[in-house]
Amino acid sequence: MFFNKKESSDKKKKVIDLFKNHVSLGKVKFYEKYNMNFVMGFREGPWLFDVDGKKKLFNLHSNGGVFNLGHRNKEIIDILKDQLNFYDIGNHHLISKQRAELAAKIADLMPGDLDYTIFGVSGGEAIDLALKLAKGYTKRRKIISAEGGYHGHTGLSVQTGDAKYRTPFLLDSDDYLQIPFNDLDALKKVLDQDVAAVILETIPATLGMPLPKEGYLKEVKKLCEENGTLLILDEVQAGLARTGKLWAFEHFDVIPDIVVLAKGLSGGIYPISATVIDKKLESVFHDDPFIHISTSGGSELGCAVASKVLEISSDVKFLERVNLLSDQFKYELEKLQQKHDGFFKGVRRKGLFIGLELKDNMAGPVLTKTAFDNDLLIVYANNDTSIVQFLPPLIMEDKDMKFVITKLDKAIKQAKLLHPVLKLKEKLFQF
Ligand SMILES: Cc1ncc(COP(=O)(O)O)c(C=O)c1O
């Protein structure tokens, strides 16, 4: 089937030229430099194929969870096709059955009073709304986030991340503070009466999946409550069964005031995001329910897709399967670790949210490249490049395990050889 979809090398070159001249010159130069000029063509399940048909990649990055259910998941496509016979984006001013039912479903699947959902298109948009709401509700200005965390590149979300993403755009603001993840003392020092919210990824992906220390998130919530500050948990990557529970925060005995969902909610098919809020926060909209608008946010087509994603991801058998795969990876990765001791130093793991701990900061980029050469797509963590993010599709089949481990073994062997000689002066990716 794939070969019928194949396009010639000339066509691929044309795409690259168009991209170079009309989308991003810098990105093309970058991929050419590392001989990684892959152009996504046909895709299915865990696989991505180059448009010229000459290479395929097993997706172990899953785009941070977008492709939790694989590429072009049939159940998701069928739902979307069906909806297209009747609906469209919908009208954001009017009452919507699809949005109402999806929000009710989310409320059902969330603990505590996380009863209301406002839909958006992207993760950044949903984070922006979470921050807006925290400020609007508490009437406080400051936001605290984790150093090395990542919540997006939109107007407010960009304020909570690395300075390099806002300083070039003259966007710095004194209202946003950062503290080290897992450091309660640092939090206590900055938590004052001006702080509207603390925002954290439940497990920070861009920081290389450091797991929250025992009791950390629970204590953060307690400190927030004592201070009248809200806790926002970003589950854009960690949510939706990725960690072996539907929501990652369920592992840590904490209920936040706001949960943000995106990426995987789309089923990889129709972009949609969600800012799920404690019902007390809905009061912000009482004076004027139209003070926040997103024309395409919560598109009625996207709602049907997201609803199916939730149905699949919350299924007990599905979660059991994720946990089984996680145990199998534990076993296989530990064997690889022993074999490549010194280069491959350890595994951070919650379900299939996995970080491979490597020798040093150069090892992550080098393994990303050798894995690519061995038909595996993995990406190192941008803010700790000694860690490679390892997010297998949750729908992975048993037969895929041997392929992945054999290829990873080869990639590590090559990375060990390349590592001392390759002087990568810059980071391979900027994800
Ligand atoms: C944890 C986390 N939060 C928020 C975002 C922003 O999502 P989006 O790129 O859809 O705006 C991302 C994107 O990578 C993310 O990983």
The ligand as a Gaussian input file, in Angstrom:
#p B3LYP/6-31G(d) Opt

LIG

0 1
 C        3.787000      20.233000      28.200000
 C        3.346000      21.114000      27.077000
 N        2.488000      22.118000      27.315000
 C        2.039000      22.928000      26.333000
 C        2.476000      22.774000      25.043000
 C        1.998000      23.703000      23.968000
 O        1.168000      23.047000      23.086000
 P        0.950000      23.602000      21.588000
 O        2.234000      23.374000      20.842000
 O       -0.198000      22.791000      21.074000
 O        0.626000      25.057000      21.708000
 C        3.379000      21.753000      24.741000
 C        3.869000      21.568000      23.371000
 O        4.830000      20.899000      23.101000
 C        3.833000      20.906000      25.780000
 O        4.693000      19.916000      25.546000

